[in-house]
Amino acid sequence: MALHTEHHFTAGEVVRDIIIGMSDGLTVPFALAAGLSGANAASSIVVTAGLAEVAAGAIAMGLGGYLAAKSDADHYSREKEREEEEILTVPDTEAHEVGEILSRFGLRPHEYNLVVEALRDWPEDWLEFMMRFELGLEKPDPKRALQSAITIAISYILGCLIPLTPYMLIQRARVALKVSIGVTLVALFLFGFCKGLFTGTRPLVSALQTTLIGALASATAFGIALAIQS
């Protein structure tokens, strides 16, 4: 009989971090550059302001990712200590909760009682069971916080460089703006399409939504700058 091999996508957290960093990286500098171009700023000014925003944004986004992952790890640790104490101090109550959890899966008392008694003999497995099925918490990777910070920051920087590169190559800001719009809209569309593939949503819908949001952000910034200048 042929062996059945299952293939599951296990990089969901990494993809989420890339999406967070890249989406902001494409949109924020794009809107900033459009706004400055609307105010008739030179390309050099746009590049200087854009790079300053890249540095500040990458640090802020990376720090936000680090703190979020660290908060999840701290929450898991606190809940684990509380659950471990309850298993030691009120084991009968916790055993009853195991039975209630298993009953939700259709097991009858004479069936799940065997599982409950088996878990009593294995405290570590009992604790893991309660963390996962009672609280819905998975043990976090201890390296997750740093990895998240680095992934988000790098994704943000890469996203930022796309709308800013035309200003680095073209001296006339209004001309650079047109090139930046074209390049960034294409990048937003491709990014949204890939995001849809990885997240399980319709790729074309995701691509159009992402492109529309980026276009609205830049158009708003450009319009505000024109209004203030006039």
MODELLER restraints for C-alpha pairs under 7 A, 6 or more apart:
rsr = mdl.restraints
at = mdl.atoms
rsr.add(forms.Gaussian(group=physical.xy_distance, feature=features.Distance(at['CA:17:A'], at['CA:148:A']), mean=6.28, stdev=0.5))
rsr.add(forms.Gaussian(group=physical.xy_distance, feature=features.Distance(at['CA:17:A'], at['CA:151:A']), mean=6.18, stdev=0.5))
rsr.add(forms.Gaussian(group=physical.xy_distance, feature=features.Distance(at['CA:17:A'], at['CA:152:A']), mean=5.21, stdev=0.5))
rsr.add(forms.Gaussian(group=physical.xy_distance, feature=features.Distance(at['CA:18:A'], at['CA:151:A']), mean=6.28, stdev=0.5))
rsr.add(forms.Gaussian(group=physical.xy_distance, feature=features.Distance(at['CA:18:A'], at['CA:152:A']), mean=5.72, stdev=0.5))
rsr.add(forms.Gaussian(group=physical.xy_distance, feature=features.Distance(at['CA:18:A'], at['CA:155:A']), mean=5.55, stdev=0.5))
rsr.add(forms.Gaussian(group=physical.xy_distance, feature=features.Distance(at['CA:20:A'], at['CA:152:A']), mean=6.60, stdev=0.5))
rsr.add(forms.Gaussian(group=physical.xy_distance, feature=features.Distance(at['CA:21:A'], at['CA:152:A']), mean=4.50, stdev=0.5))
rsr.add(forms.Gaussian(group=physical.xy_distance, feature=features.Distance(at['CA:21:A'], at['CA:153:A']), mean=6.36, stdev=0.5))
rsr.add(forms.Gaussian(group=physical.xy_distance, feature=features.Distance(at['CA:21:A'], at['CA:155:A']), mean=4.81, stdev=0.5))
rsr.add(forms.Gaussian(group=physical.xy_distance, feature=features.Distance(at['CA:21:A'], at['CA:156:A']), mean=4.20, stdev=0.5))
rsr.add(forms.Gaussian(group=physical.xy_distance, feature=features.Distance(at['CA:22:A'], at['CA:155:A']), mean=4.90, stdev=0.5))
rsr.add(forms.Gaussian(group=physical.xy_distance, feature=features.Distance(at['CA:22:A'], at['CA:156:A']), mean=4.90, stdev=0.5))
rsr.add(forms.Gaussian(group=physical.xy_distance, feature=features.Distance(at['CA:22:A'], at['CA:159:A']), mean=4.95, stdev=0.5))
rsr.add(forms.Gaussian(group=physical.xy_distance, feature=features.Distance(at['CA:24:A'], at['CA:156:A']), mean=6.53, stdev=0.5))
rsr.add(forms.Gaussian(group=physical.xy_distance, feature=features.Distance(at['CA:25:A'], at['CA:156:A']), mean=4.31, stdev=0.5))
rsr.add(forms.Gaussian(group=physical.xy_distance, feature=features.Distance(at['CA:25:A'], at['CA:157:A']), mean=6.32, stdev=0.5))
rsr.add(forms.Gaussian(group=physical.xy_distance, feature=features.Distance(at['CA:25:A'], at['CA:159:A']), mean=4.24, stdev=0.5))
rsr.add(forms.Gaussian(group=physical.xy_distance, feature=features.Distance(at['CA:25:A'], at['CA:160:A']), mean=4.46, stdev=0.5))
rsr.add(forms.Gaussian(group=physical.xy_distance, feature=features.Distance(at['CA:26:A'], at['CA:159:A']), mean=4.60, stdev=0.5))
rsr.add(forms.Gaussian(group=physical.xy_distance, feature=features.Distance(at['CA:26:A'], at['CA:160:A']), mean=5.32, stdev=0.5))
rsr.add(forms.Gaussian(group=physical.xy_distance, feature=features.Distance(at['CA:26:A'], at['CA:162:A']), mean=6.98, stdev=0.5))
rsr.add(forms.Gaussian(group=physical.xy_distance, feature=features.Distance(at['CA:26:A'], at['CA:163:A']), mean=6.86, stdev=0.5))
rsr.add(forms.Gaussian(group=physical.xy_distance, feature=features.Distance(at['CA:27:A'], at['CA:214:A']), mean=5.24, stdev=0.5))
rsr.add(forms.Gaussian(group=physical.xy_distance, feature=features.Distance(at['CA:29:A'], at['CA:50:A']), mean=6.07, stdev=0.5))
rsr.add(forms.Gaussian(group=physical.xy_distance, feature=features.Distance(at['CA:29:A'], at['CA:160:A']), mean=5.86, stdev=0.5))
rsr.add(forms.Gaussian(group=physical.xy_distance, feature=features.Distance(at['CA:29:A'], at['CA:163:A']), mean=6.73, stdev=0.5))
rsr.add(forms.Gaussian(group=physical.xy_distance, feature=features.Distance(at['CA:30:A'], at['CA:163:A']), mean=5.37, stdev=0.5))
rsr.add(forms.Gaussian(group=physical.xy_distance, feature=features.Distance(at['CA:30:A'], at['CA:218:A']), mean=6.02, stdev=0.5))
rsr.add(forms.Gaussian(group=physical.xy_distance, feature=features.Distance(at['CA:31:A'], at['CA:217:A']), mean=5.62, stdev=0.5))
rsr.add(forms.Gaussian(group=physical.xy_distance, feature=features.Distance(at['CA:31:A'], at['CA:218:A']), mean=3.86, stdev=0.5))
rsr.add(forms.Gaussian(group=physical.xy_distance, feature=features.Distance(at['CA:31:A'], at['CA:221:A']), mean=5.59, stdev=0.5))
rsr.add(forms.Gaussian(group=physical.xy_distance, feature=features.Distance(at['CA:32:A'], at['CA:221:A']), mean=6.85, stdev=0.5))
rsr.add(forms.Gaussian(group=physical.xy_distance, feature=features.Distance(at['CA:33:A'], at['CA:46:A']), mean=5.78, stdev=0.5))
rsr.add(forms.Gaussian(group=physical.xy_distance, feature=features.Distance(at['CA:33:A'], at['CA:50:A']), mean=6.93, stdev=0.5))
rsr.add(forms.Gaussian(group=physical.xy_distance, feature=features.Distance(at['CA:34:A'], at['CA:177:A']), mean=6.54, stdev=0.5))
rsr.add(forms.Gaussian(group=physical.xy_distance, feature=features.Distance(at['CA:34:A'], at['CA:218:A']), mean=5.66, stdev=0.5))
rsr.add(forms.Gaussian(group=physical.xy_distance, feature=features.Distance(at['CA:34:A'], at['CA:221:A']), mean=6.30, stdev=0.5))
rsr.add(forms.Gaussian(group=physical.xy_distance, feature=features.Distance(at['CA:34:A'], at['CA:222:A']), mean=5.07, stdev=0.5))
rsr.add(forms.Gaussian(group=physical.xy_distance, feature=features.Distance(at['CA:35:A'], at['CA:221:A']), mean=4.58, stdev=0.5))
rsr.add(forms.Gaussian(group=physical.xy_distance, feature=features.Distance(at['CA:35:A'], at['CA:222:A']), mean=4.16, stdev=0.5))
rsr.add(forms.Gaussian(group=physical.xy_distance, feature=features.Distance(at['CA:35:A'], at['CA:225:A']), mean=5.32, stdev=0.5))
rsr.add(forms.Gaussian(group=physical.xy_distance, feature=features.Distance(at['CA:36:A'], at['CA:46:A']), mean=6.33, stdev=0.5))
rsr.add(forms.Gaussian(group=physical.xy_distance, feature=features.Distance(at['CA:36:A'], at['CA:225:A']), mean=6.98, stdev=0.5))
rsr.add(forms.Gaussian(group=physical.xy_distance, feature=features.Distance(at['CA:37:A'], at['CA:173:A']), mean=5.88, stdev=0.5))
rsr.add(forms.Gaussian(group=physical.xy_distance, feature=features.Distance(at['CA:37:A'], at['CA:174:A']), mean=6.14, stdev=0.5))
rsr.add(forms.Gaussian(group=physical.xy_distance, feature=features.Distance(at['CA:37:A'], at['CA:177:A']), mean=6.83, stdev=0.5))
rsr.add(forms.Gaussian(group=physical.xy_distance, feature=features.Distance(at['CA:38:A'], at['CA:222:A']), mean=5.05, stdev=0.5))
rsr.add(forms.Gaussian(group=physical.xy_distance, feature=features.Distance(at['CA:38:A'], at['CA:225:A']), mean=5.29, stdev=0.5))
rsr.add(forms.Gaussian(group=physical.xy_distance, feature=features.Distance(at['CA:38:A'], at['CA:226:A']), mean=5.35, stdev=0.5))
rsr.add(forms.Gaussian(group=physical.xy_distance, feature=features.Distance(at['CA:39:A'], at['CA:225:A']), mean=5.33, stdev=0.5))
rsr.add(forms.Gaussian(group=physical.xy_distance, feature=features.Distance(at['CA:39:A'], at['CA:226:A']), mean=6.06, stdev=0.5))
rsr.add(forms.Gaussian(group=physical.xy_distance, feature=features.Distance(at['CA:39:A'], at['CA:229:A']), mean=6.28, stdev=0.5))
rsr.add(forms.Gaussian(group=physical.xy_distance, feature=features.Distance(at['CA:41:A'], at['CA:173:A']), mean=6.93, stdev=0.5))
rsr.add(forms.Gaussian(group=physical.xy_distance, feature=features.Distance(at['CA:42:A'], at['CA:172:A']), mean=6.78, stdev=0.5))
rsr.add(forms.Gaussian(group=physical.xy_distance, feature=features.Distance(at['CA:42:A'], at['CA:173:A']), mean=5.54, stdev=0.5))
rsr.add(forms.Gaussian(group=physical.xy_distance, feature=features.Distance(at['CA:43:A'], at['CA:167:A']), mean=5.27, stdev=0.5))
rsr.add(forms.Gaussian(group=physical.xy_distance, feature=features.Distance(at['CA:43:A'], at['CA:171:A']), mean=5.39, stdev=0.5))
rsr.add(forms.Gaussian(group=physical.xy_distance, feature=features.Distance(at['CA:43:A'], at['CA:172:A']), mean=6.12, stdev=0.5))
rsr.add(forms.Gaussian(group=physical.xy_distance, feature=features.Distance(at['CA:43:A'], at['CA:173:A']), mean=4.69, stdev=0.5))
rsr.add(forms.Gaussian(group=physical.xy_distance, feature=features.Distance(at['CA:47:A'], at['CA:164:A']), mean=6.52, stdev=0.5))
rsr.add(forms.Gaussian(group=physical.xy_distance, feature=features.Distance(at['CA:47:A'], at['CA:167:A']), mean=6.24, stdev=0.5))
rsr.add(forms.Gaussian(group=physical.xy_distance, feature=features.Distance(at['CA:47:A'], at['CA:168:A']), mean=6.44, stdev=0.5))
rsr.add(forms.Gaussian(group=physical.xy_distance, feature=features.Distance(at['CA:50:A'], at['CA:164:A']), mean=6.86, stdev=0.5))
rsr.add(forms.Gaussian(group=physical.xy_distance, feature=features.Distance(at['CA:54:A'], at['CA:157:A']), mean=6.20, stdev=0.5))
rsr.add(forms.Gaussian(group=physical.xy_distance, feature=features.Distance(at['CA:54:A'], at['CA:160:A']), mean=6.46, stdev=0.5))
rsr.add(forms.Gaussian(group=physical.xy_distance, feature=features.Distance(at['CA:58:A'], at['CA:153:A']), mean=4.62, stdev=0.5))
rsr.add(forms.Gaussian(group=physical.xy_distance, feature=features.Distance(at['CA:58:A'], at['CA:156:A']), mean=5.94, stdev=0.5))
rsr.add(forms.Gaussian(group=physical.xy_distance, feature=features.Distance(at['CA:58:A'], at['CA:157:A']), mean=6.35, stdev=0.5))
rsr.add(forms.Gaussian(group=physical.xy_distance, feature=features.Distance(at['CA:59:A'], at['CA:153:A']), mean=6.66, stdev=0.5))
rsr.add(forms.Gaussian(group=physical.xy_distance, feature=features.Distance(at['CA:61:A'], at['CA:152:A']), mean=6.48, stdev=0.5))
rsr.add(forms.Gaussian(group=physical.xy_distance, feature=features.Distance(at['CA:61:A'], at['CA:153:A']), mean=6.11, stdev=0.5))
rsr.add(forms.Gaussian(group=physical.xy_distance, feature=features.Distance(at['CA:62:A'], at['CA:149:A']), mean=4.03, stdev=0.5))
rsr.add(forms.Gaussian(group=physical.xy_distance, feature=features.Distance(at['CA:62:A'], at['CA:150:A']), mean=6.22, stdev=0.5))
rsr.add(forms.Gaussian(group=physical.xy_distance, feature=features.Distance(at['CA:62:A'], at['CA:152:A']), mean=5.49, stdev=0.5))
rsr.add(forms.Gaussian(group=physical.xy_distance, feature=features.Distance(at['CA:62:A'], at['CA:153:A']), mean=4.78, stdev=0.5))
rsr.add(forms.Gaussian(group=physical.xy_distance, feature=features.Distance(at['CA:63:A'], at['CA:149:A']), mean=6.02, stdev=0.5))
rsr.add(forms.Gaussian(group=physical.xy_distance, feature=features.Distance(at['CA:65:A'], at['CA:148:A']), mean=5.62, stdev=0.5))
rsr.add(forms.Gaussian(group=physical.xy_distance, feature=features.Distance(at['CA:65:A'], at['CA:149:A']), mean=4.98, stdev=0.5))
rsr.add(forms.Gaussian(group=physical.xy_distance, feature=features.Distance(at['CA:65:A'], at['CA:152:A']), mean=6.85, stdev=0.5))
rsr.add(forms.Gaussian(group=physical.xy_distance, feature=features.Distance(at['CA:66:A'], at['CA:145:A']), mean=4.58, stdev=0.5))
rsr.add(forms.Gaussian(group=physical.xy_distance, feature=features.Distance(at['CA:66:A'], at['CA:146:A']), mean=5.96, stdev=0.5))
rsr.add(forms.Gaussian(group=physical.xy_distance, feature=features.Distance(at['CA:66:A'], at['CA:148:A']), mean=6.02, stdev=0.5))
rsr.add(forms.Gaussian(group=physical.xy_distance, feature=features.Distance(at['CA:66:A'], at['CA:149:A']), mean=4.82, stdev=0.5))
rsr.add(forms.Gaussian(group=physical.xy_distance, feature=features.Distance(at['CA:69:A'], at['CA:144:A']), mean=6.47, stdev=0.5))
rsr.add(forms.Gaussian(group=physical.xy_distance, feature=features.Distance(at['CA:69:A'], at['CA:145:A']), mean=4.72, stdev=0.5))
rsr.add(forms.Gaussian(group=physical.xy_distance, feature=features.Distance(at['CA:70:A'], at['CA:145:A']), mean=5.48, stdev=0.5))
rsr.add(forms.Gaussian(group=physical.xy_distance, feature=features.Distance(at['CA:73:A'], at['CA:140:A']), mean=5.91, stdev=0.5))
rsr.add(forms.Gaussian(group=physical.xy_distance, feature=features.Distance(at['CA:76:A'], at['CA:137:A']), mean=6.90, stdev=0.5))
rsr.add(forms.Gaussian(group=physical.xy_distance, feature=features.Distance(at['CA:80:A'], at['CA:131:A']), mean=6.87, stdev=0.5))
rsr.add(forms.Gaussian(group=physical.xy_distance, feature=features.Distance(at['CA:83:A'], at['CA:127:A']), mean=6.94, stdev=0.5))
rsr.add(forms.Gaussian(group=physical.xy_distance, feature=features.Distance(at['CA:84:A'], at['CA:127:A']), mean=6.34, stdev=0.5))
rsr.add(forms.Gaussian(group=physical.xy_distance, feature=features.Distance(at['CA:87:A'], at['CA:94:A']), mean=6.10, stdev=0.5))
rsr.add(forms.Gaussian(group=physical.xy_distance, feature=features.Distance(at['CA:95:A'], at['CA:116:A']), mean=6.18, stdev=0.5))
rsr.add(forms.Gaussian(group=physical.xy_distance, feature=features.Distance(at['CA:98:A'], at['CA:116:A']), mean=6.51, stdev=0.5))
rsr.add(forms.Gaussian(group=physical.xy_distance, feature=features.Distance(at['CA:99:A'], at['CA:112:A']), mean=6.17, stdev=0.5))
rsr.add(forms.Gaussian(group=physical.xy_distance, feature=features.Distance(at['CA:99:A'], at['CA:113:A']), mean=6.93, stdev=0.5))
rsr.add(forms.Gaussian(group=physical.xy_distance, feature=features.Distance(at['CA:99:A'], at['CA:116:A']), mean=6.70, stdev=0.5))
rsr.add(forms.Gaussian(group=physical.xy_distance, feature=features.Distance(at['CA:102:A'], at['CA:112:A']), mean=6.40, stdev=0.5))
rsr.add(forms.Gaussian(group=physical.xy_distance, feature=features.Distance(at['CA:119:A'], at['CA:125:A']), mean=6.54, stdev=0.5))
rsr.add(forms.Gaussian(group=physical.xy_distance, feature=features.Distance(at['CA:119:A'], at['CA:126:A']), mean=5.10, stdev=0.5))
rsr.add(forms.Gaussian(group=physical.xy_distance, feature=features.Distance(at['CA:120:A'], at['CA:126:A']), mean=6.78, stdev=0.5))
rsr.add(forms.Gaussian(group=physical.xy_distance, feature=features.Distance(at['CA:131:A'], at['CA:137:A']), mean=5.51, stdev=0.5))
rsr.add(forms.Gaussian(group=physical.xy_distance, feature=features.Distance(at['CA:132:A'], at['CA:138:A']), mean=5.90, stdev=0.5))
rsr.add(forms.Gaussian(group=physical.xy_distance, feature=features.Distance(at['CA:162:A'], at['CA:184:A']), mean=6.32, stdev=0.5))
rsr.add(forms.Gaussian(group=physical.xy_distance, feature=features.Distance(at['CA:163:A'], at['CA:180:A']), mean=5.05, stdev=0.5))
rsr.add(forms.Gaussian(group=physical.xy_distance, feature=features.Distance(at['CA:163:A'], at['CA:183:A']), mean=6.97, stdev=0.5))
rsr.add(forms.Gaussian(group=physical.xy_distance, feature=features.Distance(at['CA:163:A'], at['CA:184:A']), mean=5.50, stdev=0.5))
rsr.add(forms.Gaussian(group=physical.xy_distance, feature=features.Distance(at['CA:166:A'], at['CA:176:A']), mean=5.26, stdev=0.5))
rsr.add(forms.Gaussian(group=physical.xy_distance, feature=features.Distance(at['CA:166:A'], at['CA:179:A']), mean=6.29, stdev=0.5))
rsr.add(forms.Gaussian(group=physical.xy_distance, feature=features.Distance(at['CA:166:A'], at['CA:180:A']), mean=5.66, stdev=0.5))
rsr.add(forms.Gaussian(group=physical.xy_distance, feature=features.Distance(at['CA:167:A'], at['CA:173:A']), mean=6.59, stdev=0.5))
rsr.add(forms.Gaussian(group=physical.xy_distance, feature=features.Distance(at['CA:167:A'], at['CA:176:A']), mean=5.25, stdev=0.5))
rsr.add(forms.Gaussian(group=physical.xy_distance, feature=features.Distance(at['CA:170:A'], at['CA:176:A']), mean=5.52, stdev=0.5))
rsr.add(forms.Gaussian(group=physical.xy_distance, feature=features.Distance(at['CA:185:A'], at['CA:211:A']), mean=5.92, stdev=0.5))
rsr.add(forms.Gaussian(group=physical.xy_distance, feature=features.Distance(at['CA:188:A'], at['CA:210:A']), mean=6.05, stdev=0.5))
rsr.add(forms.Gaussian(group=physical.xy_distance, feature=features.Distance(at['CA:188:A'], at['CA:211:A']), mean=5.08, stdev=0.5))
rsr.add(forms.Gaussian(group=physical.xy_distance, feature=features.Distance(at['CA:189:A'], at['CA:207:A']), mean=4.63, stdev=0.5))
rsr.add(forms.Gaussian(group=physical.xy_distance, feature=features.Distance(at['CA:189:A'], at['CA:208:A']), mean=6.39, stdev=0.5))
rsr.add(forms.Gaussian(group=physical.xy_distance, feature=features.Distance(at['CA:189:A'], at['CA:210:A']), mean=6.54, stdev=0.5))
rsr.add(forms.Gaussian(group=physical.xy_distance, feature=features.Distance(at['CA:189:A'], at['CA:211:A']), mean=5.28, stdev=0.5))
rsr.add(forms.Gaussian(group=physical.xy_distance, feature=features.Distance(at['CA:190:A'], at['CA:207:A']), mean=6.55, stdev=0.5))
rsr.add(forms.Gaussian(group=physical.xy_distance, feature=features.Distance(at['CA:191:A'], at['CA:207:A']), mean=6.90, stdev=0.5))
rsr.add(forms.Gaussian(group=physical.xy_distance, feature=features.Distance(at['CA:192:A'], at['CA:206:A']), mean=5.12, stdev=0.5))
rsr.add(forms.Gaussian(group=physical.xy_distance, feature=features.Distance(at['CA:192:A'], at['CA:207:A']), mean=3.79, stdev=0.5))
rsr.add(forms.Gaussian(group=physical.xy_distance, feature=features.Distance(at['CA:192:A'], at['CA:210:A']), mean=5.33, stdev=0.5))
rsr.add(forms.Gaussian(group=physical.xy_distance, feature=features.Distance(at['CA:193:A'], at['CA:203:A']), mean=4.49, stdev=0.5))
rsr.add(forms.Gaussian(group=physical.xy_distance, feature=features.Distance(at['CA:193:A'], at['CA:204:A']), mean=5.85, stdev=0.5))
rsr.add(forms.Gaussian(group=physical.xy_distance, feature=features.Distance(at['CA:193:A'], at['CA:206:A']), mean=5.83, stdev=0.5))
rsr.add(forms.Gaussian(group=physical.xy_distance, feature=features.Distance(at['CA:193:A'], at['CA:207:A']), mean=4.41, stdev=0.5))
rsr.add(forms.Gaussian(group=physical.xy_distance, feature=features.Distance(at['CA:194:A'], at['CA:203:A']), mean=6.75, stdev=0.5))
rsr.add(forms.Gaussian(group=physical.xy_distance, feature=features.Distance(at['CA:196:A'], at['CA:202:A']), mean=5.59, stdev=0.5))
rsr.add(forms.Gaussian(group=physical.xy_distance, feature=features.Distance(at['CA:196:A'], at['CA:203:A']), mean=4.10, stdev=0.5))
rsr.add(forms.Gaussian(group=physical.xy_distance, feature=features.Distance(at['CA:196:A'], at['CA:206:A']), mean=5.34, stdev=0.5))
rsr.add(forms.Gaussian(group=physical.xy_distance, feature=features.Distance(at['CA:197:A'], at['CA:203:A']), mean=5.51, stdev=0.5))
